[in-house]
């Protein structure tokens, strides 16, 4: 399926948001949105992805 992940077009096999995070190597605490709607961590297993979805994944950074 074709999606846009953090502004970059990608072809992925994942069918849920959780699967996508694993497929793309995201781990730890991240914030996620699908088509500009925030998706909490507890809902990621149930968030089914559709062709053309726009997904944003943001990880906190340390520094100062």
PDB file of N, CA, C and O in Angstrom:
ATOM      1  N   UNK A   1       0.848  -1.171   0.000  1.00  0.00           N
ATOM      2  CA  UNK A   1       0.000   0.000   0.000  1.00  0.00           C
ATOM      3  C   UNK A   1       0.891   1.230   0.000  1.00  0.00           C
ATOM      4  O   UNK A   1       1.987   1.214   0.560  1.00  0.00           O
ATOM      5  N   UNK A   2       0.420   2.285  -0.625  1.00  0.00           N
ATOM      6  CA  UNK A   2       1.177   3.536  -0.696  1.00  0.00           C
ATOM      7  C   UNK A   2       0.652   4.495   0.368  1.00  0.00           C
ATOM      8  O   UNK A   2      -0.548   4.752   0.464  1.00  0.00           O
ATOM      9  N   UNK A   3       1.582   5.015   1.161  1.00  0.00           N
ATOM     10  CA  UNK A   3       1.255   6.008   2.190  1.00  0.00           C
ATOM     11  C   UNK A   3       2.266   7.135   2.106  1.00  0.00           C
ATOM     12  O   UNK A   3       3.229   7.069   1.341  1.00  0.00           O
ATOM     13  N   UNK A   4       2.039   8.161   2.894  1.00  0.00           N
ATOM     14  CA  UNK A   4       3.015   9.226   3.073  1.00  0.00           C
ATOM     15  C   UNK A   4       3.395   9.222   4.541  1.00  0.00           C
ATOM     16  O   UNK A   4       2.552   9.451   5.408  1.00  0.00           O
ATOM     17  N   UNK A   5       4.671   8.960   4.820  1.00  0.00           N
ATOM     18  CA  UNK A   5       5.172   8.899   6.191  1.00  0.00           C
ATOM     19  C   UNK A   5       6.136  10.053   6.416  1.00  0.00           C
ATOM     20  O   UNK A   5       7.187  10.136   5.780  1.00  0.00           O
ATOM     21  N   UNK A   6       5.763  10.942   7.330  1.00  0.00           N
ATOM     22  CA  UNK A   6       6.569  12.126   7.630  1.00  0.00           C
ATOM     23  C   UNK A   6       6.958  12.878   6.358  1.00  0.00           C
ATOM     24  O   UNK A   6       8.098  13.316   6.202  1.00  0.00           O
ATOM     25  N   UNK A   7       5.990  13.017   5.454  1.00  0.00           N
ATOM     26  CA  UNK A   7       6.190  13.797   4.235  1.00  0.00           C
ATOM     27  C   UNK A   7       6.841  13.045   3.091  1.00  0.00           C
ATOM     28  O   UNK A   7       7.045  13.622   2.023  1.00  0.00           O
ATOM     29  N   UNK A   8       7.174  11.767   3.281  1.00  0.00           N
ATOM     30  CA  UNK A   8       7.850  10.976   2.251  1.00  0.00           C
ATOM     31  C   UNK A   8       6.949   9.842   1.782  1.00  0.00           C
ATOM     32  O   UNK A   8       6.455   9.059   2.594  1.00  0.00           O
ATOM     33  N   UNK A   9       6.735   9.754   0.479  1.00  0.00           N
ATOM     34  CA  UNK A   9       5.922   8.667  -0.073  1.00  0.00           C
ATOM     35  C   UNK A   9       6.650   7.346   0.129  1.00  0.00           C
ATOM     36  O   UNK A   9       7.852   7.243  -0.118  1.00  0.00           O
ATOM     37  N   UNK A  10       5.896   6.320   0.589  1.00  0.00           N
ATOM     38  CA  UNK A  10       6.476   5.001   0.840  1.00  0.00           C
ATOM     39  C   UNK A  10       5.498   3.915   0.463  1.00  0.00           C
ATOM     40  O   UNK A  10       4.282   4.107   0.491  1.00  0.00           O
ATOM     41  N   UNK A  11       6.047   2.778   0.112  1.00  0.00           N
ATOM     42  CA  UNK A  11       5.270   1.564  -0.131  1.00  0.00           C
ATOM     43  C   UNK A  11       5.500   0.666   1.076  1.00  0.00           C
ATOM     44  O   UNK A  11       6.645   0.338   1.388  1.00  0.00           O
ATOM     45  N   UNK A  12       4.425   0.261   1.766  1.00  0.00           N
ATOM     46  CA  UNK A  12       4.552  -0.552   2.975  1.00  0.00           C
ATOM     47  C   UNK A  12       3.605  -1.746   2.913  1.00  0.00           C
ATOM     48  O   UNK A  12       2.628  -1.758   2.165  1.00  0.00           O
ATOM     49  N   UNK A  13       3.930  -2.752   3.731  1.00  0.00           N
ATOM     50  CA  UNK A  13       3.083  -3.940   3.828  1.00  0.00           C
ATOM     51  C   UNK A  13       2.149  -3.862   5.034  1.00  0.00           C
ATOM     52  O   UNK A  13       1.177  -4.614   5.104  1.00  0.00           O
ATOM     53  N   UNK A  14       2.424  -2.972   5.981  1.00  0.00           N
ATOM     54  CA  UNK A  14       1.671  -2.874   7.237  1.00  0.00           C
ATOM     55  C   UNK A  14       0.203  -2.571   6.982  1.00  0.00           C
ATOM     56  O   UNK A  14      -0.151  -1.832   6.063  1.00  0.00           O
ATOM     57  N   UNK A  15      -0.650  -3.169   7.830  1.00  0.00           N
ATOM     58  CA  UNK A  15      -2.085  -2.905   7.708  1.00  0.00           C
ATOM     59  C   UNK A  15      -2.618  -2.071   8.872  1.00  0.00           C
ATOM     60  O   UNK A  15      -3.704  -1.499   8.776  1.00  0.00           O
ATOM     61  N   UNK A  16      -1.859  -1.996   9.975  1.00  0.00           N
ATOM     62  CA  UNK A  16      -2.256  -1.160  11.107  1.00  0.00           C
ATOM     63  C   UNK A  16      -1.119  -0.207  11.447  1.00  0.00           C
ATOM     64  O   UNK A  16       0.017  -0.383  11.007  1.00  0.00           O
ATOM     65  N   UNK A  17      -1.446   0.791  12.229  1.00  0.00           N
ATOM     66  CA  UNK A  17      -0.439   1.763  12.637  1.00  0.00           C
ATOM     67  C   UNK A  17       0.663   1.089  13.460  1.00  0.00           C
ATOM     68  O   UNK A  17       1.838   1.412  13.285  1.00  0.00           O
ATOM     69  N   UNK A  18       0.313   0.173  14.341  1.00  0.00           N
ATOM     70  CA  UNK A  18       1.325  -0.553  15.122  1.00  0.00           C
ATOM     71  C   UNK A  18       2.265  -1.324  14.209  1.00  0.00           C
ATOM     72  O   UNK A  18       3.481  -1.305  14.397  1.00  0.00           O
ATOM     73  N   UNK A  19       1.695  -2.002  13.220  1.00  0.00           N
ATOM     74  CA  UNK A  19       2.511  -2.754  12.260  1.00  0.00           C
ATOM     75  C   UNK A  19       3.450  -1.827  11.496  1.00  0.00           C
ATOM     76  O   UNK A  19       4.603  -2.174  11.237  1.00  0.00           O
ATOM     77  N   UNK A  20       2.955  -0.655  11.139  1.00  0.00           N
ATOM     78  CA  UNK A  20       3.767   0.308  10.403  1.00  0.00           C
ATOM     79  C   UNK A  20       4.961   0.759  11.242  1.00  0.00           C
ATOM     80  O   UNK A  20       6.085   0.829  10.743  1.00  0.00           O
ATOM     81  N   UNK A  21       4.716   1.062  12.509  1.00  0.00           N
ATOM     82  CA  UNK A  21       5.808   1.502  13.375  1.00  0.00           C
ATOM     83  C   UNK A  21       6.890   0.433  13.458  1.00  0.00           C
ATOM     84  O   UNK A  21       8.079   0.745  13.391  1.00  0.00           O
ATOM     85  N   UNK A  22       6.486  -0.821  13.601  1.00  0.00           N
ATOM     86  CA  UNK A  22       7.453  -1.922  13.660  1.00  0.00           C
ATOM     87  C   UNK A  22       8.183  -2.075  12.331  1.00  0.00           C
ATOM     88  O   UNK A  22       9.404  -2.230  12.306  1.00  0.00           O
ATOM     89  N   UNK A  23       7.438  -2.031  11.226  1.00  0.00           N
ATOM     90  CA  UNK A  23       8.031  -2.200   9.899  1.00  0.00           C
ATOM     91  C   UNK A  23       9.069  -1.130   9.597  1.00  0.00           C
ATOM     92  O   UNK A  23      10.082  -1.404   8.952  1.00  0.00           O
ATOM     93  N   UNK A  24       8.816   0.091  10.065  1.00  0.00           N
ATOM     94  CA  UNK A  24       9.716   1.212   9.768  1.00  0.00           C
ATOM     95  C   UNK A  24      10.776   1.426  10.845  1.00  0.00           C
ATOM     96  O   UNK A  24      11.575   2.357  10.748  1.00  0.00           O
ATOM     97  N   UNK A  25      10.790   0.574  11.869  1.00  0.00           N
ATOM     98  CA  UNK A  25      11.853   0.630  12.864  1.00  0.00           C
ATOM     99  C   UNK A  25      11.669   1.647  13.972  1.00  0.00           C
ATOM    100  O   UNK A  25      12.632   1.975  14.666  1.00  0.00           O
ATOM    101  N   UNK A  26      10.465   2.153  14.158  1.00  0.00           N
ATOM    102  CA  UNK A  26      10.223   3.076  15.262  1.00  0.00           C
ATOM    103  C   UNK A  26      10.073   2.285  16.557  1.00  0.00           C
ATOM    104  O   UNK A  26       9.374   1.273  16.593  1.00  0.00           O
ATOM    105  N   UNK A  27      10.718   2.737  17.600  1.00  0.00           N
ATOM    106  CA  UNK A  27      10.583   2.086  18.904  1.00  0.00           C
ATOM    107  C   UNK A  27      10.588   3.148  19.987  1.00  0.00           C
ATOM    108  O   UNK A  27      10.921   4.307  19.736  1.00  0.00           O
ATOM    109  N   UNK A  28      10.220   2.749  21.178  1.00  0.00           N
ATOM    110  CA  UNK A  28      10.166   3.697  22.285  1.00  0.00           C
ATOM    111  C   UNK A  28       8.931   4.575  22.203  1.00  0.00           C
ATOM    112  O   UNK A  28       7.938   4.225  21.565  1.00  0.00           O
ATOM    113  N   UNK A  29       9.013   5.704  22.852  1.00  0.00           N
ATOM    114  CA  UNK A  29       7.874   6.622  22.924  1.00  0.00           C
ATOM    115  C   UNK A  29       7.849   7.519  21.695  1.00  0.00           C
ATOM    116  O   UNK A  29       8.807   8.237  21.408  1.00  0.00           O
ATOM    117  N   UNK A  30       6.744   7.462  20.986  1.00  0.00           N
ATOM    118  CA  UNK A  30       6.539   8.332  19.826  1.00  0.00           C
ATOM    119  C   UNK A  30       5.104   8.833  19.849  1.00  0.00           C
ATOM    120  O   UNK A  30       4.222   8.209  20.439  1.00  0.00           O
ATOM    121  N   UNK A  31       4.887   9.955  19.207  1.00  0.00           N
ATOM    122  CA  UNK A  31       3.532  10.477  19.004  1.00  0.00           C
ATOM    123  C   UNK A  31       3.163  10.184  17.555  1.00  0.00           C
ATOM    124  O   UNK A  31       4.008  10.266  16.663  1.00  0.00           O
ATOM    125  N   UNK A  32       1.892   9.839  17.326  1.00  0.00           N
ATOM    126  CA  UNK A  32       1.464   9.473  15.976  1.00  0.00           C
ATOM    127  C   UNK A  32       0.185  10.201  15.581  1.00  0.00           C
ATOM    128  O   UNK A  32      -0.675  10.500  16.410  1.00  0.00           O
ATOM    129  N   UNK A  33       0.096  10.473  14.288  1.00  0.00           N
ATOM    130  CA  UNK A  33      -1.121  11.056  13.725  1.00  0.00           C
ATOM    131  C   UNK A  33      -1.369  10.414  12.363  1.00  0.00           C
ATOM    132  O   UNK A  33      -0.432  10.129  11.617  1.00  0.00           O
ATOM    133  N   UNK A  34      -2.631  10.194  12.055  1.00  0.00           N
ATOM    134  CA  UNK A  34      -3.038   9.680  10.741  1.00  0.00           C
ATOM    135  C   UNK A  34      -4.008  10.692  10.155  1.00  0.00           C
ATOM    136  O   UNK A  34      -5.049  10.992  10.739  1.00  0.00           O
ATOM    137  N   UNK A  35      -3.645  11.211   8.988  1.00  0.00           N
ATOM    138  CA  UNK A  35      -4.463  12.228   8.321  1.00  0.00           C
ATOM    139  C   UNK A  35      -4.800  13.383   9.261  1.00  0.00           C
ATOM    140  O   UNK A  35      -5.929  13.871   9.303  1.00  0.00           O
ATOM    141  N   UNK A  36      -3.784  13.802  10.012  1.00  0.00           N
ATOM    142  CA  UNK A  36      -3.829  14.947  10.927  1.00  0.00           C
ATOM    143  C   UNK A  36      -4.641  14.703  12.198  1.00  0.00           C
ATOM    144  O   UNK A  36      -4.887  15.643  12.954  1.00  0.00           O
ATOM    145  N   UNK A  37      -5.065  13.455  12.451  1.00  0.00           N
ATOM    146  CA  UNK A  37      -5.764  13.100  13.688  1.00  0.00           C
ATOM    147  C   UNK A  37      -4.809  12.353  14.601  1.00  0.00           C
ATOM    148  O   UNK A  37      -4.248  11.330  14.208  1.00  0.00           O
ATOM    149  N   UNK A  38      -4.615  12.859  15.834  1.00  0.00           N
ATOM    150  CA  UNK A  38      -3.753  12.201  16.802  1.00  0.00           C
ATOM    151  C   UNK A  38      -4.288  10.806  17.114  1.00  0.00           C
ATOM    152  O   UNK A  38      -5.489  10.624  17.313  1.00  0.00           O
ATOM    153  N   UNK A  39      -3.392   9.828  17.154  1.00  0.00           N
ATOM    154  CA  UNK A  39      -3.752   8.456  17.503  1.00  0.00           C
ATOM    155  C   UNK A  39      -2.940   8.067  18.738  1.00  0.00           C
ATOM    156  O   UNK A  39      -1.713   7.990  18.671  1.00  0.00           O
ATOM    157  N   UNK A  40      -3.608   7.822  19.857  1.00  0.00           N
ATOM    158  CA  UNK A  40      -2.900   7.467  21.089  1.00  0.00           C
ATOM    159  C   UNK A  40      -2.311   6.072  20.967  1.00  0.00           C
ATOM    160  O   UNK A  40      -2.741   5.277  20.131  1.00  0.00           O
ATOM    161  N   UNK A  41      -1.329   5.781  21.801  1.00  0.00           N
ATOM    162  CA  UNK A  41      -0.628   4.492  21.771  1.00  0.00           C
ATOM    163  C   UNK A  41      -1.575   3.317  21.944  1.00  0.00           C
ATOM    164  O   UNK A  41      -1.380   2.270  21.325  1.00  0.00           O
ATOM    165  N   UNK A  42      -2.595   3.472  22.773  1.00  0.00           N
ATOM    166  CA  UNK A  42      -3.511   2.345  23.036  1.00  0.00           C
ATOM    167  C   UNK A  42      -4.414   2.037  21.845  1.00  0.00           C
ATOM    168  O   UNK A  42      -5.003   0.958  21.787  1.00  0.00           O
ATOM    169  N   UNK A  43      -4.534   2.954  20.906  1.00  0.00           N
ATOM    170  CA  UNK A  43      -5.400   2.742  19.737  1.00  0.00           C
ATOM    171  C   UNK A  43      -4.649   2.308  18.476  1.00  0.00           C
ATOM    172  O   UNK A  43      -5.278   2.012  17.460  1.00  0.00           O
ATOM    173  N   UNK A  44      -3.335   2.265  18.526  1.00  0.00           N
ATOM    174  CA  UNK A  44      -2.540   1.979  17.325  1.00  0.00           C
ATOM    175  C   UNK A  44      -2.787   0.595  16.751  1.00  0.00           C
ATOM    176  O   UNK A  44      -2.739   0.424  15.533  1.00  0.00           O
ATOM    177  N   UNK A  45      -3.052  -0.407  17.601  1.00  0.00           N
ATOM    178  CA  UNK A  45      -3.334  -1.761  17.104  1.00  0.00           C
ATOM    179  C   UNK A  45      -4.630  -1.806  16.309  1.00  0.00           C
ATOM    180  O   UNK A  45      -4.801  -2.669  15.448  1.00  0.00           O
ATOM    181  N   UNK A  46      -5.539  -0.887  16.590  1.00  0.00           N
ATOM    182  CA  UNK A  46      -6.860  -0.878  15.959  1.00  0.00           C
ATOM    183  C   UNK A  46      -6.974   0.122  14.815  1.00  0.00           C
ATOM    184  O   UNK A  46      -7.985   0.155  14.114  1.00  0.00           O
ATOM    185  N   UNK A  47      -5.927   0.945  14.624  1.00  0.00           N
ATOM    186  CA  UNK A  47      -5.952   1.953  13.564  1.00  0.00           C
ATOM    187  C   UNK A  47      -5.549   1.306  12.238  1.00  0.00           C
ATOM    188  O   UNK A  47      -4.365   1.119  11.959  1.00  0.00           O
ATOM    189  N   UNK A  48      -6.552   0.968  11.429  1.00  0.00           N
ATOM    190  CA  UNK A  48      -6.309   0.339  10.129  1.00  0.00           C
ATOM    191  C   UNK A  48      -5.888   1.416   9.135  1.00  0.00           C
ATOM    192  O   UNK A  48      -6.507   2.476   9.044  1.00  0.00           O
ATOM    193  N   UNK A  49      -4.826   1.123   8.397  1.00  0.00           N
ATOM    194  CA  UNK A  49      -4.322   2.069   7.414  1.00  0.00           C
ATOM    195  C   UNK A  49      -4.980   1.843   6.064  1.00  0.00           C
ATOM    196  O   UNK A  49      -5.344   0.722   5.709  1.00  0.00           O
ATOM    197  N   UNK A  50      -5.126   2.933   5.319  1.00  0.00           N
ATOM    198  CA  UNK A  50      -5.718   2.905   3.976  1.00  0.00           C
ATOM    199  C   UNK A  50      -4.700   3.455   2.986  1.00  0.00           C
ATOM    200  O   UNK A  50      -3.853   4.274   3.343  1.00  0.00           O
ATOM    201  N   UNK A  51      -4.789   3.004   1.756  1.00  0.00           N
ATOM    202  CA  UNK A  51      -3.938   3.526   0.703  1.00  0.00           C
ATOM    203  C   UNK A  51      -4.080   5.048   0.651  1.00  0.00           C
ATOM    204  O   UNK A  51      -5.193   5.573   0.625  1.00  0.00           O
ATOM    205  N   UNK A  52      -2.950   5.749   0.636  1.00  0.00           N
ATOM    206  CA  UNK A  52      -2.965   7.204   0.551  1.00  0.00           C
ATOM    207  C   UNK A  52      -2.968   7.929   1.884  1.00  0.00           C
ATOM    208  O   UNK A  52      -2.915   9.159   1.910  1.00  0.00           O
ATOM    209  N   UNK A  53      -3.031   7.193   3.009  1.00  0.00           N
ATOM    210  CA  UNK A  53      -3.007   7.844   4.327  1.00  0.00           C
ATOM    211  C   UNK A  53      -1.725   8.638   4.513  1.00  0.00           C
ATOM    212  O   UNK A  53      -0.670   8.286   3.986  1.00  0.00           O
ATOM    213  N   UNK A  54      -1.842   9.716   5.276  1.00  0.00           N
ATOM    214  CA  UNK A  54      -0.698  10.549   5.643  1.00  0.00           C
ATOM    215  C   UNK A  54      -0.422  10.326   7.124  1.00  0.00           C
ATOM    216  O   UNK A  54      -1.248  10.671   7.970  1.00  0.00           O
ATOM    217  N   UNK A  55       0.731   9.752   7.440  1.00  0.00           N
ATOM    218  CA  UNK A  55       1.083   9.411   8.813  1.00  0.00           C
ATOM    219  C   UNK A  55       2.266  10.264   9.251  1.00  0.00           C
ATOM    220  O   UNK A  55       3.251  10.417   8.527  1.00  0.00           O
ATOM    221  N   UNK A  56       2.144  10.809  10.438  1.00  0.00           N
ATOM    222  CA  UNK A  56       3.247  11.554  11.052  1.00  0.00           C
ATOM    223  C   UNK A  56       3.655  10.820  12.318  1.00  0.00           C
ATOM    224  O   UNK A  56       2.809  10.441  13.128  1.00  0.00           O
ATOM    225  N   UNK A  57       4.958  10.621  12.482  1.00  0.00           N
ATOM    226  CA  UNK A  57       5.517   9.995  13.671  1.00  0.00           C
ATOM    227  C   UNK A  57       6.590  10.934  14.205  1.00  0.00           C
ATOM    228  O   UNK A  57       7.524  11.299  13.490  1.00  0.00           O
ATOM    229  N   UNK A  58       6.446  11.321  15.467  1.00  0.00           N
ATOM    230  CA  UNK A  58       7.372  12.264  16.085  1.00  0.00           C
ATOM    231  C   UNK A  58       7.920  11.632  17.356  1.00  0.00           C
ATOM    232  O   UNK A  58       7.163  11.162  18.205  1.00  0.00           O
ATOM    233  N   UNK A  59       9.243  11.627  17.477  1.00  0.00           N
ATOM    234  CA  UNK A  59       9.900  11.101  18.670  1.00  0.00           C
ATOM    235  C   UNK A  59      10.480  12.269  19.468  1.00  0.00           C
ATOM    236  O   UNK A  59      11.033  13.201  18.883  1.00  0.00           O
ATOM    237  N   UNK A  60      10.359  12.228  20.797  1.00  0.00           N
ATOM    238  CA  UNK A  60      10.946  13.288  21.603  1.00  0.00           C
ATOM    239  C   UNK A  60      12.472  13.252  21.512  1.00  0.00           C
ATOM    240  O   UNK A  60      13.076  12.187  21.386  1.00  0.00           O
ATOM    241  N   UNK A  61      13.080  14.439  21.579  1.00  0.00           N
ATOM    242  CA  UNK A  61      14.536  14.530  21.522  1.00  0.00           C
ATOM    243  C   UNK A  61      15.036  15.203  22.783  1.00  0.00           C
ATOM    244  O   UNK A  61      14.401  16.114  23.316  1.00  0.00           O
ATOM    245  N   UNK A  62      16.175  14.744  23.247  1.00  0.00           N
ATOM    246  CA  UNK A  62      16.802  15.389  24.395  1.00  0.00           C
ATOM    247  C   UNK A  62      17.851  16.374  23.904  1.00  0.00           C
ATOM    248  O   UNK A  62      18.384  16.244  22.802  1.00  0.00           O
ATOM    249  N   UNK A  63      18.126  17.326  24.718  1.00  0.00           N
ATOM    250  CA  UNK A  63      19.130  18.311  24.349  1.00  0.00           C
ATOM    251  C   UNK A  63      18.792  19.654  24.942  1.00  0.00           C
ATOM    252  O   UNK A  63      17.835  19.784  25.704  1.00  0.00           O
ATOM    253  N   UNK A  64      19.549  20.620  24.607  1.00  0.00           N
ATOM    254  CA  UNK A  64      19.265  21.907  25.188  1.00  0.00           C
ATOM    255  C   UNK A  64      19.833  23.035  24.451  1.00  0.00           C
ATOM    256  O   UNK A  64      19.657  24.185  24.852  1.00  0.00           O
TER     257      UNK A  64
END
